[in-house]
Amino acid sequence: MIKQALKKFGMHSPVSNSRIFRRCPRTEIIYRPGAFRSIYWNAGLGGTMKCKINVAAIILLLLFMLVLPASATVTVVTSLHDTITKGDSVTITGTGFTNGTVSIWVIGRNYFDIKTAVPDKKGNFSFVVKPEETRKYFSGQYAFLVQDPGQNNAIEIEPFVWDDGIKIANRGKIVTDIGKKENLAAFVTSNVNAIINASSLHDVDDLFTPYYLYVEEPVVHFDGVTGSGSDSQLPTLKTGENVVITGTTNMGVENQLMIEIRNQSSRALITSGTIPIVPGLSQNRWSYKLDAPGLQEGKYAIKVGWLKEGISGTGTALLTVASQPLPPVPGTGEAHGLDLTYVTFIPLIISLGALGIIGIIILASVRR
């Protein structure tokens, strides 16, 4: 906004870290980059307003700033926070873009592309990067640069993609080089800065808004497992119990997961189904429930995955279902709250006592 206002009134000349719009003897208005509220008056001690034309221009400048439209804003919606899962879509929406066609630069590891979006009469636009395109992304940092053509409604900064590298030009004149596409690294901050610096040239009013995102492979994790990989083991369940399996994923909530439960030894399919993905804090979540009587005694292989053409992300775990212990037999002592050990010795004690009494009787008879 300030940059556009300066150009409209022809008031810009850099002075160290500030810009003096117009200078009268002992009077100046200074703008320090960063915020409109940093503009302030600076009149020399005892100075008088002698340059009426400059004062009028300053007043017009301030009035012009007050009636400028609200700043443009951009929203980026991804799979999870600042993460793009390969195969998921990315939606970029903008408001307040009233200067014409918007360019969207995408720069990442071994990747460079530029698209355009046409805002409506109110300056709103929406652009979707489709799953077929994000499948081409490599893991790492990606930058999305939204380029507004500025007040002159013309794009000045544009790329030339040549065999020897990607050249950044100002009205056809090359001003910098960000290298070959295949040499773009997993972190592209320096490349983005080179493009933004090109837009800061004094005769350029293009405005760039960068957004940094990270690309990941799709993954599925189980809660509560021990071990890892193909040896991941879920807690043992009992026959007759509900089967509840939960976990996390980096995939977007617009997707569904598929679950398969197979007998571990025969690989026979026991059951399958789909699972919705719901929002989570650090990761999105999923859960699956199989009501009682659940699964029969045995060992099972569980696979939860996201299967799309050309890309997949799955997680696997093993589940053991053990039989319930047999109920105690009535009359064994346990039913009456007695310890089974003592119950076992009672008949023996009675037998020994009876033998002792018989022995005493026999001994008494002999003595007579």
Helices and strands as residue ranges (DSSP letters): H 2-9, E 14-15, E 18-24, E 27-31, G 36-38, E 40-43, H 52-67, E 73-77, E 83-85, E 90-95, E 102-108, E 111-117, E 125-129, H 131-134, E 140-148, E 157-162, E 165-170, E 173-177, G 181-183, H 189-198, E 207-216, E 220-222, G 229-231, E 237-238, E 243-249, E 256-263, E 269-276, E 284-290, E 298-308, E 311-322, G 334-336, H 340-367
